[in-house]
């Protein structure tokens, strides 16, 4: 094995926990990231515990995804203790927190899972093969990942909406007893950021009289970028620069699978035309709060935008990839669709007038049944699993950080 990647990391856990400890924590927690997307959600959740002197937190990357590119570097950049997977699975933990599924059954400790996106709304892409087709499970509620070897893996499953509990009952009834509605911490932080919209716009350099167009694409071949690989160049070429400023967020899986250098190279021309690409880890949420209109698809970012008041124009919307009766279906029902044979600018203006406060509120209500409460509910559940009393002071809901200084990802 690669000794640098597999080297044992000393820290306040395992058999040698007391040898070097200065602050002797009473409980140890492992945060498990399956990909960069999951790691960004853990960044919303783990601070709820990390300030507690009774708790020591470590991080690890689970080798269970095809989209782990950049994950180890991102975890190191967070500044926490990062353990190799072999050490993480050989240590007993008081709590394991994950924003994904896969290989969690190999860890020793009660597991709590949180969604790494906006909740179950898509169907799992159908695998290629020679066998007959079958019904596709709802992504995030896949039975084969929740139940392994005849046992439900998580001890607690956080879902954002009461409706998701009903979906879990249909997809994997054995897991329903350990699930609860805990709200959406990402949505809560976006809502808490709305009063600072002008500050985000200033940081992005949005000049008076210009509209900020946010372009969002999820991943896979049915995404907006998958359908139109020259997407950002089309947008940049189709919008007058004196009236529009364009920022873009591509799903972290696009960056991890193809590599940062390749993604930036593919989009070099549109960046020269002024399009600013957010890095996959953070920045997109500030851009979303600052945006005037969003061009997107069926991904989580598009739904979050609609929920916080950003009018949406759908550049593509693969009906067969969306789980019926979900918030994503609702988005497709009321958001206008782009006609790529027509000029883009008037369509964006039409989309602005197609949305009302009532529509945005309906989308927000379809995403979370516990608005503003996610931090309190999730923290309370973690302390329950840790067998520790929760702290008296309620957790703060922090606004999202400002965009990266100067947006180095721009040209």
N, C-alpha and C positions, 0 to 999 in steps of 0.2 A: 504493500500500500504506500501511497504518497505520504511521507512522514510529515510534511508541512501541513497537509490537509487533515491528517489523522492524529496529529499530536494531542496528547491528553492535556486539557486545560485545567490548571489548578483554580479552585474557587470554593465558596462556602456551601458545598454540596458533596455528597458521596462520603466515603469512609474517612477521607482526610479533611473533612469540612472544618474541623476545629483547629487544625495545625497552624493555619495562617490567618484565621479570622480576627479582625479587629472589632467589628460590630457583629455580634452573634445573633443572626436572624433565627426566628422560631420556625419559619416555614420557607420552603424553597419552591419556586415556580419556574416552569419551563414554557417559553413562548416558541411555538413551532410555526415556521413559515414554509409553505410549499412553493411559493413563487413571489415575485415582487409585489403583485397585487395583494396577496395575503399579508405580506409584511407591512404594507401601508395601512391596512385595517388594524393590524396589531398595534401600530403606532397610535391609534385612537384609543385603544383599550388598555394596554399595559401601563401607561402613566397613572391609571386609577389605583394601581398597587405599588408602583415603584417608589413612591414617596414615603411609604410605611417602613419604619425601622425594623418592624417585626418580620419583614419579607425580603428575600433575596431572589432576584430574577435573572435567569440566563436565557439565551436564545440558541436556536439551532435551525438548520435547513433540512427538511425531510426530502430524501431523494425519491419522490413519488410523482413528479411531474416532468413533462417534456419542456417546460418553460422555466427552468431554473437559471438561465443565463443572467448574470448580474446580481443574483440573489446574495451570494456570499459577500461580495463587495459591499452591497447595500447594508447588510446586517453589521458588517464591520464598521461602516460609516456611522451607524447609530450610536456607537460607542459603548455598547453593552458587552458582557461576556458572551462570546459565541463559541459554542461547543461543537465538535465534530459529531455527526449523527451516531457513530459507534459509542461514544461516551454518553450521549444523551439517552440512548436506549439501554445503557448498562447502569443507569443511576435511578434511584427511587425518588419520586417527586411528590410533593404535597398537592400540587395542581399542575395540570398541563393545559395550556390555552392555545387553540389553533383556529385559524381563519380559513381552513380548508380541510380536505379529507384525504386519506391514503396513508397507510403504514402507522397510523396512530395506535393501532392495537399492539404494536411492538414496544410501546412505552409503558413505564411503570408509574401509575398514578391516575387519579380521576381526571378525565378529559372533559373540558368544556369547549364547544365549538361556537364560533360566531360567523355570520356570513361575511364573505370578502367583497361582496358587491351590494346591489340594491335588493337582494332577496330573490327567491326562486321565481323566475319569469320566463326562462328559456328551456327548450328541450335539448337534451344532450345530442350533439351531432351524431349521425348514424355512421358507424364504422364501415369501412370497406371490407368486403369478404364475399365468399361464394355461397354462404348459407342464406336461408330465407330471411326477409326483413321481419322485424317485430316492433312493437310499440316502444317509443323512446321515453326514458324516464325524464322527470323534471330535474334540471341541473341544480345541485345543492341539496337535493333530497333523494339521492340515489341509494337504493337499498343495499346494493353490493358494497358500498363504502361505509354505510352506517352499521351494518351487521356483518361481522366476520367470525367464522367458526362457531356459529350458533349463539353469539352474544352481541348485544348492542354495544358498540365501542364507546360512544360518549356517555358520560354521567350526567351531562347537561347540554342541551342544544338551545342556543339563543336564536329566536326568530323575531323579525321586526313587526309582524302584523298578525292579528288573530286569525286572519284568513289562511296564513301559512301553516298554522296548526292543523287546520282541516286538510290542507294539501298533504301534510306529513302523514296524517291518519290514513289517507288513501294510498300513498306511496310506500310507507313503511310503518304500519300500525304498531309494531313492537317498540319503536322509538318514541312514540307519542308521549308515554308517561314521563320522560325525562326532558321534554321540551317545554319552553315557556316563552311568552311574549316579552321581549326586552327592549323593543324600539330599535332605532337606527342611529348609532353615534355619529356617523358621517353626515346624515341629514341634519341632525341637531347642531353640529358644528357649522354647517353651511348657513342655517337659519340664524345662528348667533353671529355670523359674519356680515349679514346684510347691512347693519348700520354703518359698516366700514367700507361700503362699496366705493365711495369716492377715493379713499386711500388706495385701494387696489387699482383703480383706474389710473391714478397718478403714477403709481409704481410701474404700470405697464406703458406709460407714456401716451395715454389716449388723449388726443387734443380735442378741444371744444369743437362741436359740429361734426365729429366723426362717430360713426357707429362701430362698436366692437363686435365683430363676428367671431363666434367660437365654433370651431369645427371639431367634431368628435367622431371617432371611429372605434368600435370594438374590434375584436380580432376574428380570424377565420375567413374563409372565402366568401361567406354571405354578408360580411360586414361592409360598411361604406368604402373603406380602403380596399377590401378584397374585390369589390365590384368595380371600383374605379381606382386603379393603382396610381394614376396621375391626378388624384383628387385635389391635392393642395395646389397644384399648378393650375388646374381648372378654376379653382376659386380665386386664386391670386390674379389670374389673367382676366377673369370675368367681373371683377369689382374695381371701380375707380378708386385709386389710392388716396385721393383728396377727400373722399367721403367715407371710406371704410378702412378699418384696421383689422387684420386677421390674426388670430391665435389658434393653435391646434393642439389637441391632446389625443395621442394614439395609445391604444391599450398597451399596458406594460408587456403583454405577451408578444406584441409586434417587435418591441425592442429586444426582448430576451431571446426570441427565436432567431431573428435575423441579425442581431448585433447592432450596437449603437452607430458604429462607423458606417455600416451599410444603410441604415435608415436615414442618417444625415446626408449621405451621398445621394441616395435616391431623391431626396427633397432639396438638393442644393439650389436648383434653379428657383423654386418657389421661395426659398429663404432669401435669395437675392432680390426677389420682388417684394420682400417685406413681411412674409409670413413668419411668425414666431412659434417655434415648437416648444411645448413644455417638456421638461424631463419626465420620465415615467414615474418617478417617486412622489413628487409633490409639485405644487404650483398650479395645477389644473383647477383646483377648487377655488383659489383666489381669482383665476381667470373666469370661472363660471359665475361667481358673484358679480364680477365687473361687466359681464357680457350684456349686450343689447338684444342679440338674437343668436340662436344656435342652429347649426346645420349638423344633423346627426343621424343615427340609426337606432337599432333596438337595444343598444348597450346601456349600462347603468348610468353613465355620465349624462346621456340624453334625458333619462328619466329624472335624475337629480335636478337638471336644469329646469325642466318643466315644473318641478315641485317648488322651486324657489322663485318662480316668477319670470323665467326667461322664455320668450316665445320660441317655438321649435318648428323648423322645416325639416322634414324627413328626406334625406338624400336617397335612402333605400330602406325597405322594411320587409324582410322575408317572413311572410305570414306563417309558413310551415315550420319556422324555427322558434316560434313563440308559444308558450304554454297557454292554452285557452283560459279565460277568466282571470287573468293576472293583471297587475298594474301595467305591464308592458303592452298587453292587448288594449288596455284603456288608452295608452299613449297613441297607438296606431289608429284608434277610432276617431280621435279628435285633431291630431296634428296633420297639417297639409303635407302633401308629397311634392317633392321637387320634380320638375320636368326638365331634364337635362338638354332638351332641344330648344329651350327658351332661355333668354337672358336671366341670370341669377339674381341680380340686384332687385328688380321689381317683385320677384317671388319672396325674397327675404322681407321686403316691406309689407307684402300681403300677409305673411305669417305673423308679423308684429300685430296686425289688426285682427287676426283670427283668434287671439287668446284674450281671455278675461281673467280677472282675479278669481272668479268662481271656478274656472277651469284649473287654474294653478292650485287652488286650495283642494280641489278634488283629487288631484294627482298627489299632493302632499299627504292627504288622508289615506290614499290607497297604498302608500309606501310604509307608513308607520302608524300603529295603533297607540303608541305611547310617545307622542311628540314631546321633546324636551326632557324625557325621563331616562334615556338610554344609559347615561353614565351612572345614575343612581341605581338603576335596576341591575345592570351588569356587574357593577362593583359589589352590590349586595349578594349576588349569586356567587361571585368568586370568594367572598369571605365565608359564605355558608359552606362551600366545598373545602375551604381551608380550615374550617372549624375554629375560626377566630371571630370575635365581635367586630362588626363594622365600626368605622370611625364616626364620631358624632357629627362632624362638619360635612354637609353634603358636597359632592364633587362639583367643581366648576365646569361649565361647558365653554371650552376655549374657542375663540374665533380661529379660523385657519390662518396659517402664516402668510406673510406677503410673498409674492412671486420671487423666484431667485433673482438676485441683484443683477440688473442689466440683461437678464435672460440670455445667458451665454450660449444657449442653443439657437439663438437667432444668428443670422449672417453678420 
